[in-house]
Amino acid sequence: MRVVDRLIAAGLAVRHTHGANRRETPPQLAGEGRRTVEDVTARRRAGIAALVERLTPEERVALVEALTAFKAAGGEPPVPYTRGPAHGPHVLPVEGVGTSWK
């Protein structure tokens, strides 16, 4: 709760009373908080993309296979494959391998 209180005090989050249960007050990101998360996410994705670009095609395939196994071990549901710039920076550019980072 202290962290949420600090985020609210900094203008990064707000609390709204839940309509059905007034005792519930789930925090939500405020405009500045949302922009901060979007900025950090974009920088992380760009950094990861730069690292992946340094890998050979074979290393990229191995990375995708390792991450797929890691995700499966954690019980995560499969993510539909998307390809191309229209799908945004989350696409892992590996020739012949279908996966995306979301």
QUILIN-V638773 format. One record per backbone hydrogen bond with DSSP energy under -1.0 kcal/mol. NH is the residue of the N-H (numbers start at 1). CO is the residue of the C=O. If there is no record, write none. Layout:
# QUILIN-V638773
nh:NH co:CO
nh:NH co:CO
This chain:
# QUILIN-V638773
nh:5 co:1
nh:6 co:2
nh:7 co:3
nh:8 co:4
nh:9 co:5
nh:10 co:6
nh:11 co:8
nh:12 co:7
nh:13 co:7
nh:14 co:28
nh:16 co:26
nh:18 co:24
nh:24 co:21
nh:28 co:14
nh:30 co:12
nh:34 co:30
nh:35 co:31
nh:36 co:32
nh:37 co:33
nh:38 co:34
nh:39 co:35
nh:40 co:36
nh:41 co:37
nh:42 co:38
nh:43 co:39
nh:44 co:40
nh:45 co:41
nh:46 co:42
nh:47 co:43
nh:48 co:44
nh:49 co:45
nh:50 co:46
nh:51 co:47
nh:52 co:48
nh:53 co:49
nh:55 co:52
nh:60 co:56
nh:61 co:57
nh:62 co:58
nh:63 co:59
nh:64 co:60
nh:65 co:61
nh:66 co:62
nh:67 co:63
nh:68 co:64
nh:69 co:65
nh:70 co:66
nh:71 co:67
nh:72 co:68
nh:73 co:69
nh:74 co:70
nh:75 co:72
nh:76 co:71
nh:87 co:84
nh:88 co:85
nh:91 co:88
nh:94 co:92
nh:97 co:94
nh:101 co:90
